[in-house]
Amino acid sequence: MRLLEKVLTAILSGIIFSLGLTFVWDVWMYFWGYLFVSSAMFLIVGILFSILVDKITGNVKSYRYLYLVLFYLLGGVLLNLILYLFLFTEGFSRETYNMFILGIVASLLYLHILLINRKFLMAKWL
């Protein structure tokens, strides 16, 4: 059931993230492209990273939310750094920092949708 929870979270995160990007940058013609790329990233990397974080923080009872936020922040930055190193070789620029911010926003969006799913949606199905 946890995998279903993570897949549902990845799909919702991809939709919300794509809507946010198209709304902020006012480029509605790119919505389907954003949706395709971000959903693939959430489905592949987001689920794998979420499983890893669940394994690491499985026994943590106190300050669990703080640990989750820190791990997901770190994950968003590290994923963007890895993607940046593989895709771009021109060095750091203003766009690099914007991509780091987008990575942080995406990872925290995934975390909070996951927490909402656990609290409200999945509790009824389990």
N, C-alpha and C positions, 0 to 999 in steps of 0.2 A: 504493500500500500504506500510505502514511503516513496517508491519510484513514481507511482501515479501522481502523488503530491508534487514531486519535483518537476514532472513533465507539465502538469497543469500550471505550475508557477512559471516555468520557462515560456510557455505559450502566452500567458497573460503579460509577462514582463516584456516580451517581444512586441506585443501589440501596443502596450502603454508607452514603451520607450520610442517606438516608431511614431506614434501620434504626437508625443512630446517633441521629437526632433522636427517633424514637419510643421507643427504649430509654432515653435520658437523661431525657426528659420524661414517660415512662410514659403515652403517649397512643397506644396501638396502633390506635385507631379512625381516626386521621389518617394512617396509613401510606400509603395509596393517594394521598391528596392531596399529601403531601410528595413521594412518588415522581414524581407527574405534574409538579409545579412544578419540583422540583430537576433532574429529567432533562431537561426542556425547557431550563432554564438551562444545564446542562452541555452539551447538544447544540448549542445555538445559540451562546451566548457563550463557553463553554469551548473549543470547537473553533476559533472565530475568534481568540480570544485566544492559543491555543496556536500557531496558524499564525503569528501576529504575533511571538510570542516566539521561535519557531524562526527566523524571518527575521532578527531582531535579533541573536540569539546564535549564528547559524550558523557564524561563523568563530572563535568563542571556543574555545580549547583548554584554557587553564589556568583554574582556578577556575570551571569551567562550572556545577557544581552550585550554588555560591554565587550566581552570577548568576541562575540559574533560580529559586532560592528567593526572591531579592529581587524579581524581576519578578512572580512569582506572588503574593507578598505584596502588592505594590503593586496588582496587578490585582484581587485580592479586595477591597481597601479601596476602590479607585476605582469598581468596579462597584456595590458597596453604596452608596457615596456618590451615584452617579448615580441608582440606583433610589430611594434615600431622597428625593432632591430632587424626583423626579417623582411619587412616591406620597404623601409626607407633607409637610405644610407647618407643622407645629406646633413645630418647633425640636428641638434635641437633648435627649435624655433618657437614662435608664438603658437603655432598650430599644434606643436607637440604638447604644450601645457593644456590646450583645449581638449586634446585627446585624452590626457590623463584625467581631466575633470569629467569627461564623458564616461570614462571607465569607472570612476568612483561612483558617479550617479547611477550607472547601470548596475553595478554590483550591489549598491545599497537598495535600489529598487527591487532587485531580485530577492534580497534578504527580507525586506518588509512585506513583499507579496507572499513569500514563503511563510512568514510568521502569521500573516492574516489567514492564509489557507489552513495552517495548523490550528489556529484558534477557532475559526468559525466554520469553514467548509468541510475539512476532513474529519473533524470531530464527530460529525453526524454520520459519516460513512464507516467509521471504524468501530 
